[in-house]
């Protein structure tokens, strides 16, 4: 199946995406590495380039984009080995012209280009004032891939993505949706690792998005082996008469078709034939027990370094000659199949532990000996610090090692530096985790301010408020007033997002008094004042318009200007002036488009779509929502919780397309954070009330029936299904003349603040949609 997808992509010159999933040990990695090798041989005449990358254990020891980095390294190495100088030259030049920020991730390319290339980070550090903004890493990588596939087909295999962070998954999703040439993208993960009681794994949402936007995407579930295939695997693992037939039958039964279990049980049985344990951890422990104590400690130390480990590091930590370490690793590879050679990192040779489960058991062994574990990490930190040039990956790794070494000062400072670099890359979740470590080990204004920014960017505005307050309490003389003011502004923004209006105004008042002169800071302060005037408990449209005019005149920043024009447009809409609203909302779009600012453009188009829905311009609303969907796909803007998905269900409901409206609302429910459940329920109540107003009670009942059907779809998370089904059943018992907001509070159990906030969003802050719409008829 995989090879057929490559055949079609090469022949038809089109992109395709394949999702492969299965449980731990079922053989995904073996399948994919063999597939990549076979595909390269099969399409050698078409000059197919192949790259294989694997996400590592989801710890701080793996930084963002790790799987992508490894894939690029593998691809570049394949091009270098191809024997075609022109092909190799084209790859290196493509990195130079299109993706300078990725060069440091691919040493084989960096060595060729070292004499004449500066990465994006070194460019920014040079202080060159002619270029105000470097292209994002996402844009650079997209250009690189598009340039490569314009010349030859490309196969990118990304494995173990259940350990990848949100930034990596968003990056791969955007590549899948945007690249149109002969690219085959294979995304593999463990399906059992996507279950979480705390939050939805971002990969689960990505798979659903791909299936929605690319309906031809195959999702392959890799099954366990049949008893016959399991027996064949056992006999290949232990050839000849060395394993008795009754032992084969027992291993077939105990392994239950899992290849890793079967192989491990066979190797254990080969040595002494005793009854092996049923649990895989015990199987692995038993397999390791046949090694010498020295080799066991060597592997424990290797796992401490990482799933991929540098041989030089291992030699220094174990105080062995590096040649002796190579010899012992060869035995572990050749005789025990517990390690395998891996790609080099810069000048360092590396090996890889055979399977992540083995690495996990080895690390648990190491942790059990606390003093030895800490001492080795302290020594490893010294080894890392001796390296001259650190990339993003090494900064994250050093921070993780310092934490394990319990070096509080270094853990805090390294985590803070690593968090800053990750945030600059757009890896918000990784930056947040690192910032929390920095706060935990060495609390400071800088660490808390960065944590607040990460939480805010990730949509955790309650956490953002707390982090801002904590940062301001740690203000020191060395912290400049401008930095303090920025944290105050962030504090006000988070307060506004949690609808704490009076507190928002208090903070804004402090800023306005402290910085009364025209500036970017004052412009953003006035913009927030305008939001309070528009969205707060006492709506003052005239005041909002006045403030927006001041902001637009004060700031030349396109994003700030666009937001001011957008707010002014919505203020006119709230004042029942749709023509003026149209004028200013279109102006907000024009400013954002002229500046090439994707987020500002998305925001501005979203505001215009709100106006068209309020004014019942439904066909136009549908067109704008389709435009927003396309923008979200191509730029990654609002990919986590896109408002256009929520609004699509509403427009479809107003148009009377109830099955599609129900499907859209189910999707909105599924992508919403668990913490937003109250707002989701209130939105549903408001939407049902609007359908009743538009189409009558019978149509509202039909919509609820469709929602019941949609709630049973397999793609929904269990908590989303429960929320939707519960809300539907309670809404069936609504009384005549009901108020959706009061119903949400009194029956659906939504807090008053959440219910009123959701209602304000639903009304687009227009006091009475009925009055607005009556004036248009």
C-alpha positions in Angstrom: 0.0 0.0 0.0 2.8 2.4 0.9 4.8 1.7 -2.3 1.6 2.1 -4.4 1.2 5.6 -2.9 4.7 6.5 -3.9 4.1 5.1 -7.4 1.1 7.2 -7.9 2.8 10.4 -6.6 5.7 9.9 -8.9 3.6 9.1 -12.0 1.0 11.8 -11.4 3.3 14.4 -9.9 0.9 15.1 -7.0 1.2 15.1 -3.2 -0.2 12.5 -1.0 -0.4 11.9 2.8 -0.5 8.6 4.5 -1.3 8.0 8.2 0.0 4.8 9.8 -0.8 3.9 13.3 -0.5 0.9 15.6 0.4 -0.2 19.1 3.9 -0.3 20.6 6.0 -3.1 19.2 3.7 -3.9 16.3 6.4 -3.2 13.8 5.8 0.4 12.5 9.5 1.4 12.5 10.6 -1.8 10.9 8.0 -1.5 8.2 8.8 2.2 7.5 12.5 1.8 7.3 12.2 -1.1 4.9 9.6 0.9 2.9 11.8 3.9 2.6 14.7 1.8 1.4 12.5 -0.1 -1.1 10.9 3.1 -2.4 14.3 4.7 -3.1 15.4 1.6 -5.1 12.1 1.4 -6.9 12.2 5.0 -8.1 15.9 5.5 -8.5 15.5 6.6 -12.2 13.0 9.3 -11.0 15.7 10.5 -8.5 13.3 10.0 -5.6 14.8 11.5 -2.4 13.9 9.9 0.9 14.1 11.1 4.4 13.3 9.3 7.6 12.8 11.1 11.0 11.7 9.8 14.3 10.4 11.8 17.3 11.9 10.7 20.6 10.6 10.3 24.1 8.4 13.3 24.9 10.7 14.8 27.5 12.8 17.9 27.6 15.6 16.0 26.1 13.9 16.3 22.7 13.4 19.8 21.3 10.8 21.0 18.9 11.0 19.8 15.2 13.3 17.0 16.2 11.6 14.5 13.8 11.8 17.1 11.1 15.5 17.8 11.7 16.3 14.1 11.6 14.3 13.7 8.4 16.2 16.6 6.7 19.5 15.1 7.8 18.5 11.7 6.3 17.3 13.4 3.1 20.5 15.4 2.7 22.7 12.3 3.4 20.7 10.4 0.7 21.4 13.2 -1.8 25.1 13.2 -0.9 25.3 9.4 -1.4 23.4 9.5 -4.6 26.6 10.0 -6.6 25.2 12.9 -8.5 27.2 16.1 -7.9 24.5 18.2 -9.6 21.8 16.8 -7.4 23.8 17.4 -4.2 24.7 20.9 -5.3 21.0 21.7 -5.9 20.1 20.4 -2.4 22.7 22.5 -0.7 21.8 25.6 -2.7 18.2 25.1 -1.9 19.0 25.2 1.8 21.0 28.3 1.3 18.4 30.2 -0.7 15.2 28.9 1.0 15.9 27.6 4.5 18.9 29.3 6.1 17.5 28.7 9.6 17.5 24.9 9.0 21.1 24.7 7.9 22.4 24.2 11.4 20.1 21.2 11.7 21.8 19.5 8.8 25.5 19.4 9.4 26.4 17.7 6.1 24.9 20.8 4.3 26.3 23.3 6.8 29.8 22.1 6.3 29.5 22.7 2.6 28.0 26.1 3.0 29.9 27.2 6.1 32.1 29.7 4.3 29.3 31.8 2.9 26.0 31.4 4.8 24.5 33.0 7.8 21.5 31.4 9.4 18.5 33.4 10.2 19.5 33.7 13.9 23.0 34.9 13.1 21.4 37.4 10.6 19.2 38.8 13.3 22.0 38.9 15.8 24.1 41.0 13.4 21.7 43.9 13.9 21.0 44.5 10.2 18.3 47.2 10.1 17.3 46.8 6.5 15.3 43.7 7.1 12.6 44.0 9.8 11.5 40.4 10.0 13.0 37.1 9.0 10.8 34.6 7.3 9.4 32.0 9.7 10.9 28.6 9.9 7.6 27.2 8.6 7.8 29.4 5.5 11.4 28.5 4.9 10.8 24.8 5.2 7.8 25.0 2.8 9.9 26.9 0.2 12.6 24.3 0.6 10.2 21.3 0.1 8.4 23.1 -2.8 11.8 23.8 -4.5 12.9 20.1 -4.1 9.7 18.6 -5.4 9.8 21.0 -8.4 12.9 19.0 -9.5 12.4 15.5 -8.2 9.9 13.5 -6.0 10.3 13.5 -2.3 9.4 10.9 0.4 9.3 12.1 4.0 8.6 9.5 6.7 7.9 10.8 10.2 7.7 8.2 12.9 6.6 8.0 16.5 4.7 11.3 16.3 2.9 10.6 19.5 6.0 12.0 21.1 6.2 15.1 18.9 5.2 18.5 20.3 2.4 20.8 19.0 4.8 22.9 16.9 6.1 19.9 15.0 2.6 18.6 14.4 1.4 22.0 13.2 4.4 22.2 10.9 3.7 18.8 9.3 0.0 19.6 9.0 0.7 22.8 7.1 3.2 20.9 4.8 0.5 18.3 4.1 -2.1 20.9 3.2 0.0 23.2 1.2 2.6 21.3 -0.9 1.1 20.3 -4.3 4.1 18.6 -6.0 5.2 15.0 -5.9 5.6 14.8 -2.1 4.7 11.6 -0.1 4.3 12.4 3.6 4.0 9.4 5.9 2.9 10.2 9.5 3.2 7.3 11.9 2.3 7.1 15.6 1.1 4.9 18.4 -2.7 5.1 18.7 -2.7 4.0 22.3 -0.5 7.0 23.3 -3.1 9.6 22.2 -5.4 9.0 25.1 -5.1 11.7 27.8 -7.4 12.6 30.6 -6.0 16.1 30.7 -6.2 17.3 27.1 -6.7 16.3 23.5 -3.4 15.2 21.9 -2.8 17.7 19.0 -2.0 14.8 16.6 -5.6 13.4 17.0 -7.0 16.8 15.8 -4.4 16.8 13.0 -5.5 13.4 11.7 -9.1 14.5 11.7 -8.2 17.8 9.8 -6.3 15.8 7.2 -9.2 13.4 6.7 -11.5 16.4 6.4 -9.5 18.6 4.0 -7.7 15.7 2.2 -10.5 13.1 2.0 -8.2 10.7 0.0 -5.8 10.4 2.9 -5.6 6.7 3.9 -5.4 5.9 7.6 -3.7 2.5 7.9 -4.1 0.6 11.2 -1.2 -1.8 11.4 -2.6 -5.0 12.9 -0.9 -7.6 15.0 0.5 -10.7 13.3 -1.6 -13.8 12.7 -0.5 -16.9 14.6 1.1 -18.3 11.4 3.1 -15.1 10.8 4.1 -14.9 14.4 5.5 -18.5 14.2 7.4 -17.5 11.0 8.9 -14.5 12.8 9.9 -16.7 15.8 11.7 -19.2 13.5 13.5 -16.4 11.7 14.6 -14.9 15.0 15.9 -18.3 16.2 16.6 -20.3 13.1 17.1 -24.0 12.9 16.2 -26.6 15.6 17.3 -24.4 18.5 13.7 -23.8 19.7 11.3 -26.6 20.3 7.8 -26.7 18.7 6.0 -26.6 22.1 8.1 -23.4 22.9 7.0 -21.9 19.6 3.3 -22.5 20.4 3.7 -21.0 23.9 5.4 -17.9 22.5 2.7 -17.5 19.8 0.1 -17.6 22.6 1.9 -15.3 25.0 2.9 -12.6 22.4 -0.7 -12.4 21.0 0.6 -11.3 17.7 2.9 -8.4 18.9 6.2 -8.8 16.9 8.4 -7.1 19.6 6.9 -9.4 22.3 7.3 -12.5 20.1 10.9 -11.6 19.2 11.9 -10.8 22.8 10.2 -14.0 24.1 12.0 -16.1 21.5 15.4 -14.7 22.4 14.7 -15.3 26.1 13.5 -18.8 25.4 16.5 -19.6 23.2 18.8 -19.1 26.2 17.2 -21.3 28.9 13.7 -22.3 27.8 12.0 -21.3 31.1 8.5 -20.0 31.3 8.8 -16.3 30.4 6.7 -13.6 32.2 3.7 -12.2 30.5 4.3 -8.5 31.0 6.5 -6.9 28.4 8.6 -5.0 30.9 9.4 -8.3 32.6 10.2 -9.8 29.2 12.6 -6.9 28.4 14.2 -7.2 31.9 14.6 -11.0 31.3 16.2 -10.4 27.9 18.6 -7.8 29.4 19.5 -10.2 32.2 21.6 -12.4 29.8 24.0 -9.6 29.3 27.1 -9.1 31.5 26.7 -6.7 34.3 29.2 -4.4 32.5 27.1 -4.3 29.3 23.9 -3.7 31.3 25.4 -0.7 33.0 26.8 0.5 29.6 23.2 0.4 28.2 21.8 2.1 31.2 24.3 4.9 30.8 23.5 5.1 27.0 19.8 5.4 27.8 20.7 8.2 30.2 22.2 10.1 27.3 19.2 9.5 25.1 17.4 7.1 22.8 20.0 8.2 20.3 23.3 8.5 22.1 26.8 9.7 21.2 29.5 7.1 21.5 32.1 9.7 22.6 29.7 10.8 25.4 29.3 7.2 26.5 33.0 6.6 26.6 33.6 9.6 28.8 30.8 8.8 31.2 31.9 5.2 31.6 35.6 6.1 31.6 36.3 3.6 28.8 38.4 3.8 25.7 36.2 4.8 22.9 37.4 1.9 20.7 36.4 -0.5 23.5 33.0 1.1 23.6 32.6 0.6 19.9 33.5 -3.1 20.3 31.0 -3.6 23.0 28.3 -1.8 21.1 29.1 -4.0 18.1 28.4 -7.1 20.2 25.2 -5.6 21.5 24.2 -4.9 17.9 25.4 -8.1 16.2 24.6 -10.8 18.9 21.8 -9.2 20.9 20.1 -6.8 18.5 19.7 -4.3 21.4 21.3 -1.3 19.7 21.7 -0.1 16.1 23.9 2.5 14.3 22.3 5.9 13.9 23.1 9.0 11.9 25.9 11.2 13.1 25.4 14.4 15.0 28.0 16.9 13.7 31.3 15.1 14.4 29.8 12.6 16.9 29.1 9.0 15.9 25.8 7.8 17.4 23.9 4.6 18.1 20.2 4.0 18.8 18.6 1.8 21.4 16.7 -0.9 19.6 13.2 0.1 20.8 11.9 2.9 23.0 10.5 0.4 25.4 14.0 -0.9 26.0 15.2 2.7 26.6 12.4 3.2 29.0 13.2 0.1 31.1 16.9 1.1 31.1 16.2 4.6 32.2 14.0 3.3 35.1 16.9 1.1 36.2 19.2 4.1 36.2 16.8 6.3 38.1 16.6 3.7 40.8 20.2 4.4 41.7 19.8 8.1 42.5 23.3 9.1 43.4 24.9 7.4 40.3 22.1 8.9 38.1 22.7 12.4 39.3 26.5 12.1 39.1 26.4 10.9 35.5 24.1 13.8 34.6 26.4 16.2 36.2 29.3 14.8 34.2 27.2 14.8 31.0 26.4 18.5 31.6 30.2 19.2 31.7 30.6 17.3 28.5 27.9 19.2 26.7 29.2 22.5 28.0 32.5 21.8 26.4 30.9 21.9 23.0 31.6 25.2 21.2 28.5 25.7 19.2 25.0 25.0 20.6 21.9 24.8 18.4 18.3 24.8 19.7 18.4 21.1 20.2 21.5 21.2 22.5 20.1 24.1 24.6 17.0 22.0 25.4 19.1 18.9 26.1 21.4 20.8 28.4 18.5 22.2 30.4 17.1 18.6 30.8 20.4 17.3 31.9 20.9 20.1 34.5 17.5 19.3 35.9 18.4 15.6 36.4 21.8 16.6 37.9 19.8 18.8 40.4 22.0 21.7 39.5 19.4 24.4 40.4 21.2 27.4 39.2 22.2 26.0 35.8 18.8 24.3 35.3 17.1 27.6 35.7 19.4 29.7 33.5 19.6 27.0 30.8 15.9 26.4 30.8 15.2 30.1 30.4 17.6 30.5 27.5 16.1 27.3 25.8 12.6 28.6 26.4 13.3 31.9 24.7 14.8 30.1 21.6 11.8 27.7 21.5 9.3 30.5 21.8 11.1 32.4 19.0 10.7 29.3 16.8 6.9 29.2 17.5 7.2 26.1 19.7 4.9 27.5 22.3 4.2 24.3 24.3 7.9 23.4 24.6 8.8 26.9 25.6 6.0 26.8 28.2 7.4 23.6 29.7 10.9 25.1 29.8 9.8 28.4 31.3 8.0 26.5 34.1 11.3 24.7 34.9 13.1 28.0 34.9 10.5 29.4 37.3 10.7 26.3 39.5 14.5 26.4 39.8 15.4 30.1 39.7 12.2 32.2 39.9 12.8 35.6 38.3 10.9 38.4 36.5 12.3 37.2 33.2 11.2 33.6 33.7 7.7 34.5 34.9 7.2 37.0 32.1 8.2 34.5 29.5 5.9 31.9 31.1 3.0 34.4 31.0 3.7 35.0 27.3 3.7 31.3 26.6 0.5 30.7 28.5 -1.2 33.6 26.8 -0.1 32.4 23.4 -1.4 28.9 24.2 -4.9 30.2 25.2 -4.4 29.7 29.0 -5.4 33.2 30.0 -6.2 32.4 33.6 -2.6 31.0 34.0 -1.3 34.0 32.1 -2.9 36.3 34.6 -1.3 34.4 37.5 2.1 34.4 35.9 1.9 38.2 35.1 1.0 38.9 38.8 3.9 36.8 40.0 6.3 38.4 37.6 5.4 41.9 38.7 5.8 40.9 42.3 9.4 40.0 41.5 10.3 43.2 39.8 13.9 44.1 40.6 15.9 47.4 40.0 17.7 45.7 37.1 14.4 45.2 35.2 13.7 48.2 33.0 10.4 50.0 33.2 9.6 49.2 29.5 9.7 45.5 30.3 7.5 46.0 33.3 5.0 47.9 31.2 4.9 45.1 28.6 4.1 42.6 31.3 1.4 44.9 32.6 -0.1 45.1 29.1 0.0 41.4 28.8 -1.7 41.1 32.2 -4.5 43.5 31.1 -4.9 41.5 27.9 -5.3 38.2 29.8 -7.7 39.8 32.2 -9.8 41.1 29.3 -9.8 37.5 27.8 -11.2 36.2 31.1 -13.9 38.9 31.2 -12.6 40.5 34.4 -13.5 44.0 33.1 -12.9 46.2 36.2 -9.5 44.7 36.8 -8.6 45.2 33.2 -9.5 48.9 33.4 -7.5 49.3 36.6 -4.3 48.0 34.9 -4.9 50.0 31.8 -5.4 53.1 34.0 -2.0 52.5 35.5 -0.4 52.2 32.1 -2.1 55.3 30.7 -0.9 57.4 33.7 2.6 56.1 33.5 3.0 56.4 29.7 0.8 59.3 28.6 2.9 60.2 25.5 2.1 58.8 22.1 3.8 55.4 21.6 3.3 51.9 20.6 2.6 51.0 24.2 -0.1 53.6 24.6 -1.6 52.6 21.3 -2.0 49.0 22.5 -3.3 50.3 25.8 -6.0 52.3 24.0 -6.8 49.4 21.8 -7.6 47.4 24.9 -9.7 50.3 26.3 -11.6 50.1 23.0 -12.3 46.4 23.5 -13.6 47.0 27.0 -15.9 49.8 25.6 -17.1 47.4 22.9 -17.4 44.1 24.7 -17.6 45.0 28.4 -20.6 45.1 30.7 -21.4 48.7 29.8 -21.2 49.0 26.0 -20.2 52.4 24.7 -19.9 52.3 20.9 -19.1 55.9 20.6 -16.2 55.7 23.1 -14.9 52.6 21.2 -14.9 54.6 17.9 -13.1 57.5 19.5 -10.4 55.3 21.0 -9.9 53.4 17.7 -9.4 56.7 15.8 -6.7 57.6 18.4 -4.9 54.3 18.0 -5.0 54.4 14.2 -3.5 57.9 14.2 -0.9 57.0 16.8 0.5 53.7 15.5 2.0 52.8 12.1 2.1 49.1 13.1 -0.2 47.2 10.6 -1.5 44.7 13.1 -2.4 47.4 15.6 -4.0 49.6 12.9 -5.9 46.7 11.5 -7.3 45.8 15.0 -8.3 49.4 15.6 -10.2 49.5 12.3 -11.8 46.2 13.0 -12.9 47.2 16.5 -14.4 50.4 15.0 -16.3 48.4 12.4 -17.8 46.2 15.1 -18.6 49.3 17.2 -20.6 50.6 14.2 -22.4 47.3 13.9 -23.3 47.4 17.7 -24.7 50.9 17.0 -26.9 49.4 14.3 -24.9 51.1 11.5 -24.1 48.2 9.1 -22.9 50.4 6.2 -20.2 52.1 8.3 -19.3 48.7 9.8 -18.7 47.3 6.3 -16.5 50.3 5.4 -14.2 50.0 8.5 -14.1 46.2 8.5 -12.9 46.2 4.9 -10.3 48.8 5.7 -9.0 46.5 8.5 -8.6 43.7 5.9 -6.9 46.0 3.4 -4.3 47.1 6.0 -3.5 43.5 7.0 -3.2 42.3 3.4 -1.0 45.2 2.4 1.4 44.4 5.2 1.4 40.6 4.5 0.4 39.9 8.1 -1.4 36.5 8.1 -2.8 36.6 11.6 -4.1 40.2 11.3 -5.7 39.3 7.9 -7.4 36.2 9.4 -8.7 38.3 12.3 -10.0 41.1 10.0 -11.8 38.7 7.6 -13.3 36.9 10.7 -14.7 40.3 11.9 -16.2 40.9 8.5 -17.8 37.4 8.5 -19.4 38.3 11.9 -20.9 41.4 10.3 -22.4 39.4 7.4 -23.9 36.8 9.8 -25.4 39.5 12.0 -27.0 41.1 8.9 -28.1 37.7 7.5 -25.9 37.9 4.4 -25.6 34.1 4.6 -24.2 33.3 1.1 -21.5 35.9 1.7 -20.9 34.5 5.2 -20.3 31.1 3.7 -17.8 32.5 1.2 -15.9 34.3 3.9 -15.8 31.2 6.2 -14.4 29.2 3.3 -11.8 31.9 2.9 -10.9 31.7 6.6 -10.6 27.9 6.4 -8.2 28.3 3.5 -6.2 30.9 5.3 -6.0 28.6 8.4 -4.8 25.7 6.3 -2.1 27.6 4.4 -0.7 29.8 7.2 -1.5 27.7 10.3 -3.3 30.7 11.9 -6.0 29.7 14.4 -5.4 26.0 13.7 -6.0 24.8 17.2 -9.5 26.3 17.9 -10.6 28.1 14.7 -13.6 30.3 15.2 -14.6 29.7 11.6 -15.5 26.1 12.5 -17.9 27.4 15.2 -19.4 29.9 12.8 -19.8 27.5 9.9 -22.3 25.4 11.9 -24.3 28.5 12.6 -24.5 29.7 9.0 -25.5 26.2 7.9 -28.2 26.1 10.5 -29.5 29.5 9.3 -29.6 28.1 5.8 -31.6 25.1 6.9 -28.8 22.6 6.2 -29.2 20.8 9.5 -27.2 17.6 8.9 -24.1 19.6 7.8 -24.8 22.1 10.6 -24.8 19.3 13.2 -21.6 17.9 11.8 -19.9 21.3 11.9 -21.0 21.9 15.5 -19.7 18.4 16.5 -16.3 19.3 15.1 -16.4 22.6 17.0 -17.2 20.7 20.2 -14.3 18.3 19.6 -11.7 20.9 19.0 -12.7 23.1 21.9 -10.7 22.9 25.1 -12.4 21.0 28.0 -12.2 24.2 30.0 -14.5 25.9 27.4 -17.3 23.3 27.8 -19.7 25.8 29.4 -19.3 28.2 26.5 -19.8 25.4 24.0 -23.1 24.4 25.7 -24.3 28.0 25.7 -23.4 28.5 22.1 -25.4 25.4 21.2 -28.4 26.8 23.2 -28.1 30.2 21.4 -27.8 28.4 18.0 -30.9 26.3 18.7 -32.8 29.4 19.7 -31.8 31.1 16.4 -32.9 28.2 14.4 -36.3 28.3 16.1 -36.6 32.0 15.3 -35.6 31.4 11.7 -37.3 28.1 10.8 -39.6 27.2 13.7 -39.8 24.6 16.5 -40.0 21.6 14.2 -36.8 22.6 12.5 -35.1 23.0 15.9 -36.2 19.4 16.8 -34.7 18.2 13.5 -31.4 19.9 14.2 -31.3 18.2 17.7 -31.9 14.9 16.0 -29.0 15.5 13.6 -26.8 16.5 16.6 -27.7 13.2 18.3 -26.5 11.4 15.2 -23.3 13.4 14.9 -22.6 12.8 18.6 -22.2 9.1 17.8 -19.4 9.7 15.2 -16.2 7.7 15.9 -13.9 10.7 15.4 -15.3 12.5 18.5 -13.4 12.3 21.8 -15.3 10.6 24.6 -15.6 13.8 26.6 -16.9 15.7 23.5 -19.4 13.0 22.8 -20.7 13.1 26.4 -20.9 16.9 26.4 -22.8 17.0 23.1 -25.2 14.1 24.0 -25.9 15.6 27.4 -26.6 19.0 26.1 -28.9 17.7 23.4 -31.0 15.7 25.8 -31.4 18.6 28.2 -32.3 21.0 25.3 -35.1 18.7 24.2 -36.9 19.7 27.4 -36.7 23.4 26.9 -39.9 25.3 27.7 -41.7 27.6 25.3 -40.5 31.2 25.3 -37.2 30.1 26.8 -34.1 32.3 27.1 -30.9 30.4 26.0 -28.6 32.2 28.4 -30.8 31.5 31.4 -31.3 28.0 30.3 -27.5 27.5 30.1 -27.0 28.8 33.6 -30.0 27.1 35.3 -30.3 23.8 33.4 -27.0 23.1 31.6 -25.0 24.2 34.7 -22.9 26.9 33.0 -21.4 29.6 35.1 -23.1 33.0 34.7 -19.8 34.6 33.4 -19.2 31.9 30.8 -22.8 32.0 29.6 -22.8 35.7 29.2 -19.4 35.7 27.5 -20.6 33.1 25.0 -23.8 35.0 24.4 -21.9 38.2 23.7 -19.8 36.4 21.1 -22.9 34.9 19.6 -24.5 38.3 19.3 -21.3 39.8 18.0 -21.7 42.3 20.8 -24.8 43.7 19.1 -27.3 44.4 21.9 -30.3 43.1 19.9 -29.8 41.1 16.7 -33.6 41.2 16.2 -33.5 45.0 16.2 -30.6 45.0 13.7 -32.1 42.5 11.4 -35.5 44.2 11.5 -33.9 47.4 10.4 -32.5 45.7 7.3 -35.8 44.2 6.1 
